[in-house]
């Protein structure tokens, strides 16, 4: 284990460290309210079983948590039809009525935050403190969009002729397919669904196959909040059926809008499906965030920023810093301080253990990807300063690499794991060239105390979001999205509702002069 602490996880830890005391070898159970532990799909206000099921696993132990109904194309089509029928009445509710229901949903999510967080930790693996943070973040979108529901304004435009008026109306697009990832199984739903429901759209949610339980729990609370049948539907499915279900949700002519968060490769496939019926699309795809630290930076604050940005959810966030560019004047000092922080602050273990800061990666495939990037870097001359090893199951040691070059795989491929590859640079122009040499551009981070440099670099970084001396960007008030192949559109903020609205021009003529 090197220098890293190891929190209790399960008896498999004894196989890593044979001398581990019995007190660290305990079982973890999914202890949540029965009303929130749902295993059926949710269509038209009813809990629906499928002909088969698929297992949901605890990524820390590999143990099966529950079996969930495995929906296929037929059930997905049923959900789309239900959403389409519900749209006729939901769009006619007043903005205030929709606002009140979203606020009730927010209140219920906040009320049940402990159980909802336990579900995230169980199926996603992130530490409980982070899961509680995600639930607060999830709820904040329901609150935000409950307020934005009443602030969707059209326009009256000055006409060129005296006998007419020009009105621009904003109307909901219709049924929206919501396809979400596993790394934020609650927040990625509310960020999309909150905006959609606020303006009068109805939705069909397909959660990631690894993490359906959070989506189903949200469906239960949506029902308790009074959101009508058919407005919010959830279609869980296995990895084997995901492609077929996704195709239905992206090609069905009753679907007007697709919102997807996930990999760039999958996003491109969904875009091709959407093109067949020219659907509205918004996508938040892969990132490869640069983290640039200049000589003028406060090194301690930069280290704290790296710790917060890189190791949250064990490096499994789309805005995680991936490429670390450190100017030569502080390079060695930065490595020394970061290594010390990793030693003292990071503890591997099961997310349910309160001392854990680093849970497992989502599955063994994710761990293998990080392991492969480390091996590639080392083969090309990188030096492992901390960690570097894969442990049992999907656990990876937090890893710090120096002597990294731009030719290495970790500099070209999004990591999604606890790997910190550090490149030394000399001039600002060099750092910008390296940072912008990517096909994606979601987030970027800059640490410097030079005000002029802040403006130069922030404006020249080819990303959709920039953190300046700040590593945690996400908030419902701000727009979230990227440029290049990191996606289309924006979520959150006042702009988030625009993704679910059409602008209709009405020319009101024949008026008496």
C-alpha positions in Angstrom: 0.0 0.0 0.0 3.0 2.3 0.1 2.3 5.4 2.2 -1.5 5.5 1.8 -3.9 4.8 4.6 -6.4 2.0 4.2 -9.8 2.3 5.7 -11.9 -0.8 6.5 -13.7 -2.2 3.5 -14.5 -5.9 3.7 -12.7 -9.1 4.3 -11.0 -8.9 0.9 -8.7 -6.4 2.5 -7.3 -9.1 4.6 -6.1 -10.7 1.3 -4.2 -7.5 0.5 -2.8 -7.1 4.0 -2.8 -10.5 5.7 -2.1 -9.0 9.1 -5.2 -6.7 9.0 -7.0 -6.9 12.4 -10.5 -8.5 12.7 -12.0 -5.1 13.6 -11.4 -3.9 10.0 -13.1 -6.9 8.5 -16.8 -6.2 8.6 -19.7 -6.5 6.3 -21.6 -3.6 4.8 -25.3 -3.8 4.2 -27.7 -1.6 2.2 -29.7 -0.2 5.1 -32.2 2.2 3.5 -35.9 2.8 3.7 -38.0 0.2 1.9 -39.9 2.8 0.0 -36.8 4.2 -1.6 -35.2 0.8 -2.4 -37.0 0.2 -5.7 -36.1 -2.6 -8.1 -38.8 -2.2 -10.8 -39.0 0.3 -13.6 -41.3 3.3 -13.3 -43.7 4.0 -16.2 -46.8 6.1 -16.3 -46.9 6.4 -12.5 -46.7 2.7 -11.9 -43.9 0.3 -10.8 -43.4 -2.2 -13.6 -41.5 -5.5 -13.7 -39.7 -6.8 -16.7 -39.4 -10.4 -17.9 -35.8 -10.5 -16.6 -33.5 -8.8 -14.1 -29.9 -7.7 -13.8 -27.7 -7.4 -10.8 -26.5 -4.2 -9.2 -23.1 -4.6 -7.6 -21.3 -2.9 -4.8 -18.1 -1.8 -6.6 -16.0 -2.0 -3.4 -16.8 -5.7 -2.8 -18.2 -7.1 -5.9 -21.2 -8.2 -3.9 -24.7 -8.2 -5.4 -26.9 -5.6 -3.8 -30.2 -6.3 -5.5 -31.6 -7.4 -8.8 -33.4 -4.7 -10.9 -35.9 -5.1 -13.7 -34.2 -5.3 -17.1 -36.2 -3.2 -19.5 -35.9 -3.7 -23.2 -37.0 -1.7 -26.3 -40.7 -2.6 -25.8 -40.8 -1.1 -22.2 -38.8 1.9 -23.4 -41.4 2.5 -26.1 -44.2 2.2 -23.5 -42.5 4.9 -21.4 -42.2 7.2 -24.4 -45.9 6.8 -25.1 -46.7 7.5 -21.5 -44.6 10.6 -21.5 -46.1 11.8 -24.8 -49.7 11.4 -23.4 -48.8 13.2 -20.2 -47.2 16.1 -22.1 -50.6 17.3 -23.3 -51.7 18.1 -19.8 -48.3 18.9 -18.1 -47.5 21.7 -20.6 -50.9 23.3 -19.8 -50.2 23.5 -16.1 -49.2 27.0 -15.1 -45.5 27.8 -14.4 -46.5 28.4 -10.8 -48.1 24.9 -10.5 -45.0 23.2 -11.9 -42.8 25.3 -9.6 -44.7 24.3 -6.5 -44.4 20.6 -7.4 -40.6 20.9 -8.1 -40.2 22.6 -4.8 -42.0 19.8 -3.0 -39.7 17.3 -4.8 -36.7 19.3 -3.5 -38.1 19.2 0.0 -38.5 15.4 -0.1 -35.0 14.9 -1.5 -33.6 17.0 1.3 -35.7 15.2 3.9 -34.4 11.8 2.7 -30.8 12.8 2.1 -29.3 10.1 4.3 -31.0 7.2 2.5 -30.4 8.7 -0.9 -26.7 9.1 -0.1 -26.5 5.5 1.1 -27.8 4.4 -2.3 -25.1 6.4 -4.1 -22.4 5.0 -1.9 -23.7 1.4 -2.3 -24.0 1.4 -6.1 -21.4 4.0 -7.1 -18.8 3.4 -4.4 -18.0 7.1 -3.5 -17.4 7.9 0.2 -20.5 8.8 2.2 -19.5 12.4 2.8 -19.3 12.8 -1.0 -22.6 11.1 -1.5 -24.2 13.5 1.0 -22.7 16.3 -1.0 -24.1 14.9 -4.2 -27.6 14.8 -2.7 -27.3 18.4 -1.7 -26.1 19.3 -5.2 -29.0 17.2 -6.7 -31.6 18.9 -4.6 -30.2 22.4 -5.5 -31.2 21.9 -9.1 -34.7 21.1 -8.2 -34.8 24.2 -6.1 -33.2 26.3 -8.8 -35.4 25.2 -11.6 -38.5 25.4 -9.4 -37.7 29.1 -9.3 -36.7 29.4 -12.9 -40.0 27.9 -14.0 -41.7 31.3 -13.4 -39.0 33.2 -15.2 -39.4 31.9 -18.8 -40.1 35.0 -20.7 -40.9 35.6 -24.4 -40.5 38.9 -26.3 -42.6 41.6 -27.9 -40.6 43.0 -30.8 -41.2 46.4 -32.5 -42.7 45.7 -35.9 -41.9 47.5 -39.2 -45.6 47.8 -40.1 -48.1 49.7 -38.0 -50.9 47.2 -38.4 -49.2 44.2 -36.8 -47.5 43.0 -33.6 -44.5 40.6 -33.4 -44.6 38.2 -30.5 -41.9 35.6 -29.7 -43.3 32.8 -27.5 -41.3 30.1 -25.6 -42.9 26.7 -25.5 -41.7 23.3 -24.3 -40.3 21.0 -27.0 -42.1 17.9 -25.8 -40.9 14.5 -24.6 -37.2 14.5 -23.6 -35.0 11.3 -23.3 -32.6 11.7 -20.4 -29.6 9.4 -20.5 -27.3 9.7 -17.5 -24.0 8.3 -16.3 -23.0 6.4 -13.2 -20.6 8.8 -11.6 -23.3 11.2 -10.4 -26.3 9.0 -10.5 -28.6 11.5 -8.8 -27.3 15.0 -9.7 -27.1 14.3 -13.4 -30.8 13.4 -13.4 -32.0 16.4 -11.4 -29.9 18.9 -13.5 -31.6 17.7 -16.6 -35.1 16.8 -15.4 -35.4 19.9 -13.2 -35.1 22.1 -16.3 -37.3 19.9 -18.5 -40.2 19.7 -16.0 -39.9 23.4 -15.1 -40.8 24.5 -18.7 -43.5 21.8 -19.3 -41.6 18.9 -20.9 -42.0 15.3 -19.8 -39.1 12.8 -19.6 -38.0 9.3 -19.9 -34.8 8.6 -17.9 -32.4 5.8 -18.7 -29.9 5.6 -15.8 -26.6 3.9 -16.2 -26.7 0.1 -15.8 -24.3 0.3 -12.8 -26.4 2.8 -10.8 -30.2 2.5 -11.4 -31.2 2.6 -7.7 -30.7 6.4 -7.3 -32.9 7.1 -10.3 -35.7 4.8 -9.0 -35.6 6.4 -5.6 -36.0 9.8 -7.2 -39.0 8.5 -9.1 -40.6 7.4 -5.8 -40.1 10.9 -4.3 -41.4 12.6 -7.5 -44.6 10.6 -7.0 -44.8 11.6 -3.4 -44.3 15.2 -4.4 -47.4 15.0 -6.6 -45.8 15.0 -10.1 -48.4 13.5 -12.3 -48.2 10.0 -13.9 -46.2 9.9 -17.1 -44.3 13.1 -16.5 -41.3 11.3 -15.0 -40.5 7.8 -16.2 -37.5 5.6 -15.5 -36.4 2.6 -17.7 -33.5 0.7 -16.1 -31.7 -1.8 -18.2 -28.6 -4.0 -18.3 -25.4 -3.3 -20.3 -26.6 -5.9 -22.8 -29.8 -4.1 -23.5 -28.5 -0.5 -23.2 -27.8 -0.1 -26.9 -31.2 -1.2 -28.0 -33.0 0.9 -25.3 -30.9 3.9 -26.1 -31.7 3.6 -29.8 -35.4 3.6 -29.0 -35.0 6.7 -26.9 -33.1 8.5 -29.6 -35.1 7.5 -32.7 -38.7 7.3 -31.6 -40.6 10.0 -33.4 -42.5 10.9 -30.3 -39.3 12.0 -28.6 -38.4 15.6 -29.3 -35.3 16.1 -27.3 -32.3 14.1 -26.1 -30.1 15.0 -23.2 -27.0 12.8 -22.6 -24.1 12.9 -20.3 -21.4 10.3 -20.9 -18.5 9.5 -23.1 -17.7 11.3 -26.3 -17.8 8.0 -28.3 -21.3 7.2 -27.1 -22.4 10.7 -27.7 -21.4 10.5 -31.3 -23.5 7.4 -31.7 -26.5 9.0 -30.2 -26.1 12.1 -32.4 -26.3 9.8 -35.5 -29.5 8.3 -34.1 -30.9 11.8 -33.4 -30.2 12.9 -36.9 -32.7 10.5 -38.4 -35.6 12.6 -37.0 -33.7 15.8 -36.5 -34.2 15.9 -32.7 -33.0 18.6 -30.4 -29.8 17.5 -28.6 -27.7 18.6 -25.7 -24.7 16.6 -24.6 -22.1 16.8 -21.9 -19.3 14.5 -23.0 -15.8 13.7 -22.1 -13.2 16.1 -20.6 -9.5 16.1 -20.2 -9.0 19.1 -18.0 -5.7 20.8 -17.7 -4.6 22.1 -14.3 -2.0 24.9 -14.8 0.1 26.1 -11.9 2.3 29.1 -12.6 5.4 30.3 -10.6 3.4 33.1 -8.9 0.8 30.7 -7.5 0.3 30.0 -3.9 1.6 26.5 -3.8 -0.3 25.4 -0.8 -3.6 26.5 -2.3 -2.7 24.9 -5.6 -2.0 21.6 -3.8 -5.3 21.9 -2.0 -7.0 22.5 -5.3 -5.4 19.4 -6.9 -6.5 17.3 -3.9 -10.1 18.5 -4.3 -10.3 18.4 -8.0 -8.4 15.1 -8.7 -9.4 12.8 -5.9 -13.1 13.6 -5.6 -15.0 10.4 -6.4 -11.5 8.8 -6.9 -10.9 10.9 -10.0 -14.2 9.8 -11.6 -15.7 13.1 -12.6 -16.0 14.7 -16.0 -14.4 18.0 -14.7 -11.6 16.2 -12.8 -8.2 17.7 -13.6 -6.3 15.2 -15.8 -3.2 17.0 -17.1 -1.0 18.8 -14.5 1.2 21.5 -15.9 3.6 23.0 -13.4 6.0 25.9 -14.1 9.7 25.0 -13.5 10.2 27.5 -10.7 7.9 25.7 -8.3 7.8 22.3 -9.9 9.9 20.4 -7.3 8.3 22.2 -4.3 4.8 21.4 -5.7 5.6 17.7 -6.1 7.0 17.5 -2.6 3.9 19.2 -1.0 1.4 17.2 -3.1 3.1 13.9 -2.2 2.9 14.8 1.5 -0.8 15.7 1.2 -1.6 12.5 -0.6 0.1 10.6 2.2 -1.7 12.3 5.0 -5.2 12.9 3.5 -6.1 9.9 1.4 -7.5 6.7 2.8 -8.8 3.8 0.7 -11.8 1.8 1.7 -15.5 1.2 1.5 -17.5 4.3 1.1 -19.6 3.5 4.1 -16.6 3.8 6.4 -16.5 7.4 7.7 -12.7 7.5 7.5 -12.7 6.6 3.8 -11.7 9.4 1.3 -11.1 7.1 -1.7 -13.5 4.5 -2.7 -13.2 2.0 -5.5 -13.4 2.7 -9.2 -16.8 1.8 -10.7 -15.7 -1.6 -12.0 -12.6 -3.6 -13.0 -12.6 -2.2 -16.5 -12.1 1.3 -15.1 -9.2 0.1 -12.9 -7.6 -1.7 -15.9 -7.7 1.6 -17.9 -5.9 3.5 -15.2 -3.4 0.6 -14.8 -2.7 0.7 -18.5 -2.1 4.4 -18.5 0.4 4.1 -15.7 2.2 1.2 -17.4 2.4 3.2 -20.6 3.8 6.3 -18.9 6.4 4.3 -16.9 7.5 2.5 -20.1 8.2 5.9 -21.7 10.2 7.2 -18.7 7.7 8.6 -16.2 8.7 8.2 -12.5 6.2 6.9 -10.0 6.5 9.1 -6.9 3.4 7.8 -5.1 1.2 4.7 -5.5 1.2 3.2 -8.9 -0.4 -0.2 -8.1 -3.8 -1.7 -8.7 -5.2 -3.5 -5.6 -7.9 -6.1 -5.3 -11.1 -5.7 -7.4 -11.4 -2.1 -8.7 -9.3 -0.3 -6.1 -6.4 1.8 -7.4 -3.7 3.4 -5.4 -3.7 7.2 -5.8 -0.7 7.7 -8.1 1.7 10.6 -8.6 3.9 10.6 -11.7 6.7 13.0 -12.6 8.9 13.2 -15.7 5.7 13.0 -17.8 5.8 14.0 -21.5 3.1 14.9 -24.0 3.6 11.6 -25.9 2.2 9.5 -23.1 -1.3 8.0 -23.2 -2.4 9.8 -20.0 -1.9 13.1 -21.8 -4.2 12.1 -24.7 -6.9 10.0 -23.1 -9.3 10.9 -20.3 -8.2 9.0 -17.2 -11.3 8.7 -14.9 -9.2 7.6 -12.0 -6.8 8.7 -9.2 -3.8 9.5 -11.4 -1.8 12.7 -11.3 0.7 13.0 -14.2 2.8 16.2 -13.9 4.6 18.0 -16.8 7.1 20.7 -16.2 6.9 23.8 -18.4 8.8 27.0 -18.8 6.7 29.7 -20.5 3.0 30.6 -20.4 2.7 30.0 -24.2 4.1 26.5 -23.8 1.5 25.6 -21.1 -1.4 27.0 -23.3 -0.2 25.0 -26.3 -0.2 21.8 -24.3 -3.5 22.5 -22.6 -5.3 23.3 -25.9 -3.8 20.3 -27.8 -7.0 18.3 -27.1 -10.1 17.4 -29.1 -12.2 18.0 -26.0 -12.6 21.1 -23.8 -14.9 20.8 -20.8 -13.1 22.4 -17.8 -9.7 23.9 -17.1 -7.9 25.2 -14.0 -5.4 28.0 -13.5 -3.5 28.9 -10.4 -1.6 32.2 -10.5 -1.6 35.5 -8.6 -0.8 37.5 -11.7 -4.0 39.4 -12.6 -3.0 40.0 -16.2 -2.1 36.4 -16.6 -5.4 35.3 -15.2 -7.2 37.1 -17.9 -4.9 36.1 -20.7 -4.9 32.4 -19.9 -8.6 32.1 -18.9 -9.6 33.7 -22.2 -7.3 31.6 -24.3 -8.0 28.2 -22.7 -10.3 26.3 -25.1 -12.8 25.0 -22.5 -16.3 25.8 -21.4 -15.5 26.4 -17.8 -12.4 27.8 -16.1 -11.5 27.7 -12.4 -9.1 30.5 -11.4 -7.5 29.6 -8.1 -10.6 27.5 -7.5 -10.9 23.7 -8.1 -14.6 23.1 -7.4 -16.7 24.8 -10.1 -20.2 23.2 -10.0 -23.2 25.2 -8.8 -26.7 25.4 -10.1 -26.4 29.2 -10.7 -23.6 28.8 -13.3 -23.8 27.3 -16.8 -22.2 23.8 -17.2 -20.9 22.6 -20.5 -17.9 22.4 -22.9 -16.6 23.2 -26.3 -15.0 21.1 -29.1 -16.0 17.5 -28.7 -17.0 17.9 -25.0 -20.6 18.5 -26.0 -23.4 20.7 -27.1 -25.5 23.1 -25.0 -25.5 24.1 -21.4 -27.0 22.8 -18.2 -27.8 24.7 -15.0 -28.1 28.4 -14.7 -30.7 30.5 -16.4 -29.6 29.0 -19.7 -30.4 25.4 -18.7 -34.1 25.8 -19.4 -33.4 27.1 -23.0 -32.4 23.5 -24.0 -36.0 22.4 -23.5 -37.7 25.3 -25.2 -38.7 26.3 -28.7 -39.1 29.9 -29.8 -42.4 30.4 -31.8 -42.8 33.6 -33.8 -46.4 34.9 -33.9 -47.2 37.7 -36.3 -50.4 39.4 -35.2 -51.6 41.3 -38.2 -54.7 43.2 -39.4 -54.8 45.5 -36.5 -56.7 48.8 -36.8 -54.5 51.8 -37.3 
